[in-house]
């Protein structure tokens, strides 16, 4: 009996152990499933947080339909000791910034460049391409750099001497606020040609690419009208560029004289010099009576010969100055005006001399006829 009882207890123990093992396995499986679900939920939350962060940082829920707008970066200036980019926003983007802007604004170079890089990434994503940020984009943030055992900090900012490009500036503090000048310049010798802003180049706030309805969802076209990392960022973080700011932002960079300009400039100059030489020769052949009449006409106008010479010399000097500072339109206008005045005066002298010649010839013929008549009478 005792042996039978022991067998029963052993069997019950085996059954109980199997039951508990199965229960533990089910609990473990449940825990694993719960953990997996938690991980998936955490991943979704992280993705949502990234999306929300991207939207809040670059897109903003401001209700602006950016597809109707365009932006025109004007120049980079140092305003209130901060390197800023001045830009204009245009409401009718399809006019390519040809109409009046809704305003002129500025924002810091790092803020603008971060938004511009995000715009390029967004454009590539919608175009189906992989965007690779330039290596030098790291200088958008304040970055420590050791040179000859000395600690410096560098960050992207405006180029010294021009308002149409960006350079890496040198600072002495970790916040990149105190500039460190070397021979009056604070630009580092780092090539950042791959990190530049297309100044004076109009671009629409929203980038569109050809896509078919079967590769995008139903709300793609409607939602994309509001998607503009660049314009949304500078609109929300920018400040109004007042009169002082706009004066500092006036461009002094002018296009130089190209080969064709120099050829035309030489032709017009030689033409003017040739007319001056011809006028001088014709005036030497003028009779005293015509010279006195011309001087009397100038005196009636309150001018003397020395005044005329002085005015012409002054005009030539002004033309040379405008040409040297590359004010091409003003130079062309003045040079053409001078050539026109010289040409008109030369034509006057030519016509007058031709009339006098004809008149003298006619008088001689009449005199000869009279003499012949007298001879016949005799």
C-alpha positions in Angstrom: 0.0 0.0 0.0 2.7 2.4 0.9 4.5 1.6 -2.4 1.3 2.3 -4.3 0.8 5.5 -2.4 4.3 6.6 -3.3 3.6 5.9 -7.0 0.5 8.0 -6.9 2.3 10.9 -5.3 5.1 10.7 -7.9 2.6 10.8 -10.7 0.8 13.8 -9.2 4.1 15.6 -8.8 5.0 14.9 -12.4 1.7 16.2 -13.6 2.0 19.3 -11.5 5.5 20.0 -12.7 4.4 19.8 -16.3 1.5 22.1 -15.6 3.7 24.7 -14.0 6.2 24.4 -16.8 3.5 25.0 -19.4 2.2 28.0 -17.4 5.7 29.4 -17.2 6.2 29.0 -21.0 2.9 30.7 -21.7 3.8 33.5 -19.3 7.2 33.9 -20.9 5.7 34.0 -24.4 3.2 36.5 -23.2 6.0 38.6 -21.8 7.9 38.4 -25.0 4.9 39.4 -27.0 4.2 42.3 -24.6 7.8 43.4 -24.8 7.8 43.3 -28.6 4.6 45.3 -28.6 6.2 47.8 -26.3 9.2 48.0 -28.5 7.1 48.6 -31.6 5.1 51.2 -29.8 8.3 52.9 -28.7 9.6 52.9 -32.2 6.4 54.4 -33.5 6.5 57.0 -30.8 10.1 57.8 -31.7 9.3 58.0 -35.4 6.3 60.2 -34.6 8.6 62.3 -32.4 11.1 62.7 -35.2 8.3 63.6 -37.7 6.8 66.0 -35.2 10.2 67.6 -34.6 10.9 67.9 -38.3 7.4 69.4 -38.8 7.8 71.8 -35.9 11.3 72.9 -36.8 11.0 73.3 -40.6 7.4 73.2 -41.7 5.3 74.8 -38.9 1.6 74.5 -38.8 1.0 78.1 -39.8 -1.4 77.3 -42.6 0.8 79.0 -45.3 0.3 77.5 -48.7 3.9 77.9 -49.7 3.4 76.8 -53.3 2.2 80.3 -54.0 5.4 81.9 -52.7 9.0 82.4 -53.8 12.2 83.5 -52.0 15.1 85.6 -53.2 18.3 85.6 -51.1 19.8 89.0 -51.6 23.1 89.1 -49.7 25.1 88.3 -46.6 25.9 91.2 -44.2 27.1 91.7 -40.6 24.2 93.4 -38.9 24.3 94.2 -35.2 27.6 92.1 -35.0 25.8 89.0 -36.3 26.3 87.5 -39.7 22.9 87.4 -41.3 21.4 86.7 -44.7 19.0 89.2 -46.2 16.2 87.9 -48.3 12.8 88.8 -49.8 9.6 86.9 -49.9 7.3 87.2 -53.0 3.7 86.1 -52.9 3.3 85.2 -56.6 6.0 82.6 -57.0 5.2 82.0 -60.7 6.4 85.5 -61.5 9.9 84.5 -60.5 10.4 87.4 -58.1 9.5 90.0 -60.8 6.7 91.6 -58.8 7.0 93.7 -55.5 8.0 91.6 -52.5 5.8 91.3 -49.5 8.8 92.2 -47.4 12.5 92.2 -46.9 13.8 90.2 -43.9 17.0 88.7 -42.4 17.9 85.7 -40.3 21.2 84.4 -39.0 23.5 82.5 -41.4 23.3 79.2 -39.4 19.5 79.4 -39.2 19.2 80.1 -42.9 21.7 77.4 -43.9 20.1 74.7 -41.7 16.7 75.4 -43.3 18.3 75.5 -46.8 20.0 72.1 -46.2 16.7 70.8 -45.0 15.0 72.1 -48.2 17.6 70.4 -50.4 17.0 67.2 -48.5 13.3 67.5 -48.8 13.6 68.3 -52.6 15.8 65.2 -53.1 13.3 63.0 -51.1 10.4 64.1 -53.3 12.5 63.6 -56.4 13.3 60.0 -55.3 17.0 60.7 -54.8 19.3 60.2 -51.8 20.6 63.5 -50.4 24.1 63.5 -49.1 25.0 66.6 -47.2 28.4 68.3 -48.1 31.2 67.6 -45.7 31.7 71.2 -45.0 28.1 71.5 -43.8 29.5 70.7 -40.3 30.7 74.3 -40.2 27.1 75.5 -40.0 27.4 74.9 -36.3 30.1 76.4 -34.1 33.0 73.9 -34.3 36.2 73.8 -32.2 39.4 73.6 -34.2 43.0 73.5 -32.9 45.6 75.4 -35.0 49.3 75.4 -33.9 48.4 74.3 -30.4 45.8 77.1 -30.0 42.1 76.5 -29.7 39.8 78.3 -32.1 36.2 78.1 -33.0 34.9 78.4 -36.5 31.5 78.8 -38.1 30.0 79.6 -41.4 29.3 83.3 -42.0 29.7 86.2 -44.4 32.8 86.6 -46.6 35.0 89.7 -45.9 34.9 92.2 -48.8 31.8 90.9 -50.5 28.1 90.3 -49.7 27.6 87.5 -52.3 29.3 84.5 -50.7 29.8 82.6 -47.5 33.1 81.8 -45.7 34.2 80.1 -42.5 34.8 82.7 -39.9 37.1 82.4 -36.9 36.0 83.0 -33.3 37.8 82.9 -30.0 34.9 81.7 -27.9 32.8 78.5 -27.9 29.6 80.4 -28.7 31.1 81.9 -31.9 30.3 85.4 -30.9 33.8 87.0 -30.4 35.6 87.3 -33.7 39.3 86.6 -34.0 40.9 88.8 -36.6 44.1 88.1 -38.4 45.5 91.1 -40.3 42.0 92.6 -40.3 40.2 89.5 -41.6 38.3 86.8 -39.8 37.9 84.3 -42.6 39.5 80.9 -42.4 41.3 79.4 -45.4 38.7 76.7 -45.8 37.0 75.9 -49.1 33.3 76.0 -48.6 32.3 76.3 -52.3 30.0 73.3 -51.8 28.1 75.1 -49.0 26.8 78.3 -50.6 23.6 80.2 -51.0 22.4 81.1 -54.6 22.3 84.8 -54.0 20.1 86.9 -56.4 18.6 83.7 -57.6 14.8 83.3 -57.3 13.4 79.9 -56.3 9.9 78.7 -55.5 9.3 77.8 -51.9 7.8 74.4 -52.9 9.7 72.0 -55.1 7.6 70.0 -57.5 8.5 66.9 -59.5 6.7 64.8 -62.0 5.0 61.9 -60.1 2.1 59.7 -61.1 -1.0 59.2 -59.0 -0.2 55.5 -58.5 3.0 56.2 -56.6 1.7 58.7 -54.1 -1.3 58.8 -51.7 -4.4 60.7 -52.3 -3.4 63.7 -50.2 0.1 64.1 -51.6 -0.6 67.0 -54.0 -2.7 68.9 -51.5 -0.4 68.4 -48.5 2.8 69.2 -50.5 1.5 72.7 -51.2 2.3 73.5 -47.5 5.7 71.8 -47.5 8.6 74.2 -47.5 11.4 73.8 -44.9 13.3 76.9 -46.1 10.4 79.4 -46.5 8.6 78.2 -43.4 11.7 78.5 -41.2 12.9 81.9 -42.4 9.3 83.2 -42.2 9.0 82.2 -38.5 12.5 83.0 -37.4 13.2 86.0 -39.6 13.1 89.7 -38.6 12.2 92.7 -40.7 15.1 94.3 -42.5 14.6 98.0 -41.8 16.1 101.0 -43.7 19.5 100.7 -42.0 19.6 97.0 -42.7 18.7 97.4 -46.4 21.3 100.2 -46.8 24.0 97.9 -45.4 22.8 95.2 -47.8 23.2 97.4 -50.9 25.3 95.5 -53.3 28.5 97.3 -54.5 29.7 94.3 -56.6 29.5 95.1 -60.3 30.2 93.0 -63.3 33.5 93.9 -64.9 34.1 94.9 -68.5 34.1 91.8 -70.7 35.9 91.4 -74.1 33.0 92.7 -76.2 32.5 95.7 -73.8 36.1 96.6 -74.2 36.0 96.4 -78.0 32.9 98.6 -78.2 34.3 101.0 -75.6 37.5 101.4 -77.7 35.5 102.0 -80.9 33.3 104.7 -79.4 36.4 106.4 -77.8 38.4 106.3 -81.0 35.4 107.7 -82.9 35.1 110.5 -80.5 38.8 111.4 -80.7 38.7 111.3 -84.5 35.8 113.7 -84.5 37.6 116.1 -82.1 40.6 116.1 -84.5 38.4 116.7 -87.5 36.6 119.5 -85.7 39.9 121.1 -84.8 41.1 121.0 -88.5 37.8 122.5 -89.7 37.9 125.3 -87.2 41.3 126.3 -88.4 39.9 126.8 -91.8 37.0 128.9 -90.6 37.1 132.6 -91.7 37.5 135.3 -89.1 33.9 136.4 -89.7 32.5 132.9 -88.9 34.7 132.5 -85.9 33.5 135.9 -84.5 29.9 135.0 -85.2 30.4 131.7 -83.3 32.0 133.4 -80.4 29.2 135.9 -80.3 26.6 133.1 -80.1 28.5 131.5 -77.2 28.8 134.8 -75.4 25.0 135.3 -75.8 24.6 132.0 -74.1 26.9 133.1 -71.3 29.8 130.8 -72.4 33.3 131.3 -73.5 35.7 129.1 -75.4 37.5 128.2 -72.1 34.2 127.2 -70.6 33.4 124.8 -73.4 36.8 123.2 -73.2 36.5 122.8 -69.4 33.1 121.2 -69.7 34.3 118.7 -72.2 37.3 117.8 -70.1 35.1 117.4 -67.1 32.7 115.1 -69.0 35.6 113.0 -70.2 37.0 112.7 -66.6 33.5 111.6 -65.3 33.3 109.0 -68.1 36.7 107.6 -67.1 35.7 107.5 -63.4 32.5 105.7 -64.1 34.3 103.2 -66.4 36.9 102.5 -63.7 34.2 101.7 -61.1 32.4 99.5 -63.6 29.2 101.6 -63.8 28.6 100.3 -67.3 25.2 101.8 -68.1 26.2 105.3 -67.0 29.4 105.0 -69.0 27.6 104.0 -72.1 25.0 106.8 -71.9 27.7 109.5 -71.3 30.0 108.2 -74.0 27.2 108.0 -76.6 26.0 111.5 -75.6 29.4 113.0 -76.1 29.8 111.3 -79.4 26.4 112.5 -80.5 27.2 116.1 -79.6 30.6 116.0 -81.4 29.0 114.4 -84.5 26.2 117.0 -84.6 28.8 119.9 -84.3 31.0 118.3 -87.0 28.0 118.0 -89.3 27.2 121.7 -88.7 30.8 122.7 -89.6 30.8 120.5 -92.7 27.4 121.9 -93.9 28.5 125.5 -93.3 31.8 125.0 -95.1 29.9 123.4 -98.0 27.5 126.3 -98.2 30.3 128.8 -98.2 32.1 127.0 -100.9 29.0 126.9 -103.1 28.3 130.6 -102.4 31.8 131.7 -103.3 31.7 129.7 -106.6 28.4 131.2 -107.5 29.6 134.8 -106.8 32.6 134.3 -109.0 30.5 133.1 -111.8 28.3 136.2 -111.5 31.3 138.4 -111.4 32.7 136.8 -114.5 29.4 137.2 -116.3 29.3 140.9 -115.3 32.9 141.3 -116.6 32.0 139.6 -119.9 29.0 141.9 -120.2 31.2 144.9 -119.6 33.7 143.7 -122.3 30.9 143.3 -124.8 29.7 146.8 -124.1 33.1 148.1 -124.7 
